[in-house]
Amino acid sequence: MLKHGKRTDHLAETNRHIAQTEAHIVRQRTLIEQRARSGHPVNLAVALLHALEDALETFQEHRALILKQHRRLPRPRSLRT
């Protein structure tokens, strides 16, 4: 089980991964649009987009799991009001 500091670090890291993956998805969609407009094949670019979308979903599920665990565990004494 993670201690409170480790939990918040893990959540912050997962949030960074989500933000980075969302940014990659935006860039990939733009690339696909540009390539399609110029007549270039987009098969591999679309496959990569799908992989990024799958990764994003996995990160979001992981974040939900962290948050669920965070709510279940008692807060450290130093953070109690």
Contacts in CASP RR format, 6 or more apart in sequence:
PFRMAT RR
TARGET T0000
AUTHOR 0000-0000-0000
METHOD contacts of the structure
MODEL  1
MLKHGKRTDHLAETNRHIAQTEAHIVRQRTLIEQRARSGHPVNLAVALLH
ALEDALETFQEHRALILKQHRRLPRPRSLRT
1 69 0 8 1.000
1 73 0 8 1.000
2 10 0 8 1.000
2 69 0 8 1.000
3 76 0 8 1.000
4 73 0 8 1.000
4 75 0 8 1.000
4 76 0 8 1.000
4 79 0 8 1.000
7 66 0 8 1.000
7 69 0 8 1.000
7 70 0 8 1.000
7 73 0 8 1.000
10 66 0 8 1.000
11 63 0 8 1.000
11 66 0 8 1.000
11 67 0 8 1.000
11 70 0 8 1.000
14 59 0 8 1.000
14 62 0 8 1.000
14 63 0 8 1.000
14 66 0 8 1.000
15 63 0 8 1.000
17 59 0 8 1.000
18 56 0 8 1.000
18 59 0 8 1.000
18 60 0 8 1.000
18 63 0 8 1.000
21 52 0 8 1.000
21 55 0 8 1.000
21 56 0 8 1.000
21 59 0 8 1.000
22 56 0 8 1.000
24 52 0 8 1.000
25 49 0 8 1.000
25 52 0 8 1.000
25 53 0 8 1.000
25 56 0 8 1.000
28 45 0 8 1.000
28 48 0 8 1.000
28 49 0 8 1.000
28 52 0 8 1.000
29 49 0 8 1.000
31 45 0 8 1.000
32 42 0 8 1.000
32 45 0 8 1.000
32 46 0 8 1.000
32 49 0 8 1.000
35 41 0 8 1.000
35 42 0 8 1.000
35 45 0 8 1.000
36 42 0 8 1.000
END
